[in-house]
Amino acid sequence: MPQYIKPTLSITSNKNSVPTAQSPGPLSIALSLNCTDTLSVDNVQSEIVTVSDGSPTKLLDGSNYTPGVGGTAGAFLFLKNVSAAHATNVIYVGTDTGSADDLDDNTGSLGTGADSKRLATLKAGEFMFLPYDYCVDINVDSNAASQTLEYWLFDRGA
């Protein structure tokens, strides 16, 4: 029997001419973007992990899964930094670290490997949701000890 998830993203803002007390937005018009989809999934994997400072951790090993033709295999990946709010502590998300180098390299590199790249930086409370085709490893690191990341991996259904 098919199983489904229904992700919804809503982005709204006021126009930039409203008073500061009303939270002005970045545009000259009010913004209201909404997107909802129904996605077929089968297996679900979830975990809350502690991310160490300066030692990239392989969160998902792409070789443990079977990639296929784009759009027919893979998963949907949700990541959220659930660490306590802090002005400077972040979690780095990237692909294929080539060494134990820190993910916070200012050049965007995740390490010394040719394919090592930082994909995103998540501050406390920030999240990301993306399709994941199992073709690369997903690695995480942080700039401070004991940061906490929650992830959900929804395997794409048939």
N, C-alpha and C positions, 0 to 999 in steps of 0.2 A: 504494500500500500504506500503510495507517495506521501512524503512528509514535507512540510513547507515552513519557511520563515518569511516574515514580511518586514524587511527593514524600511524605515522611513527617515528621511533627512529633511529638516526644515531650517531654513536660514532666513532670518528677518532682521531688518534694521530700519530705524527712522531715517529721514533725509538729513543731510548734514547741516541744514539751516535751523533745526529745532534747538531750543535752549539747552545748555549743558545739563540742567536738571532732568531733562527728558531723554538723555543719552543720544546725542547726535550720531548719525551713521556716516559711512565713508563716501556716500554718493549724493548727488543733487536730487535724487528721487528716493522714496521709500522702497525698500527691497523686501520681496516676499518670494522665496524659492522653496518649492516643495517637491519632493520626489519619493515615490513609494514603489516597491516592486514585490512580487511574490516569487520566491526562489525555491526550487525543489532541492531538498537536501536529504542525505541518509544518515551517515554517522556524524556524531558531534563529540568534540574533544574540548575540555575546558580545564584551566588551571590558573592558580595565582602563584607567581614565582617571585622570588627575591633576586634582584639584579645587583651584582657586585660592581664596585668601582674599578675600572681599569682592567677588567678581565672579561672580554666578550664571551657571552654564553650562547650556544647554539640552541635557540628556542624550538625551531622546526628544521629537521633534516630532510631536505627535498628528496634524497635518495631512499627514504623510507616509504615513499608514496609512488604511485604510478602516474606520471604525467601522460597526457594524451593530446589529441587534437584540441587546440584552443577552443574553449567554450563547451567541451564535452567531458572534460575531466578537471580535477582541481578542487578548489574549495573557496569559501568566503571567510576571510579572516578579520576578526575584531580584536583590537588591542587597546587597552586603556591603562594609563598611569594612575594607579589607585593609591599612590604614596600620599602621605600627609602633605598639605600645602606648604610650600617653601619657595622663597623668592628666586633661588638659583638652581635647585636640584632638578635634574631632568633624566629621562631615559632615552637612549639612542637606539634606533631600529635600523638595521641594515641587512645587506645580503653578502654571503660568501666571504667571511673574513679570512684573509690569507695568513694571519699570524695572531699572536696574542696581544698585538698592539691595541691601544685604547681606541674606542669608536669615536671619541670626541675630537679627533684631529681636525683642525680648522680648515683643511683643504677639502673636506668631505670624504676623505678616505676612511675606511673601517680598519685598515691594516696595511700590510705591505703587498698583499696579493694583487695581481693585475685586475681581478674582478671585484675587489673590495670596495664597496660603496655604501655610504650612509644614505638611507632612504628618508628618515624622518626623525625629529626630536620631539618628544612628548613631555610637556610640563605637567605638573600634578593636575589631575582632572581631565587632561586632554585625551582624545581618542582618535582612532582611525579605523575605517572599514574598507576592505579592498578585496577584489578577486585575487586568488593566489593559485597559480598553475602548477605548483610543486616542482618547478624547474630550477629553483635556487634554494639555498638554505636561508632561513630567517634568523638573524643574530641580534642580540640585545646587549647593551652595556649602560652604565650610568656614570654620572660625574660625582656621585657621592655614595657612600656605603648604604646598603639595605634599602634600596628603592623597590617599590612593589608594582608589578605589572600583572594585569589580568588579561588572559586571552581566551577567545572562543574560536574554534576551527570547525566550520560547518562544511562537511564534504559535499561537493556538488552532486545532486541526485541525477538519475537518468532522465 
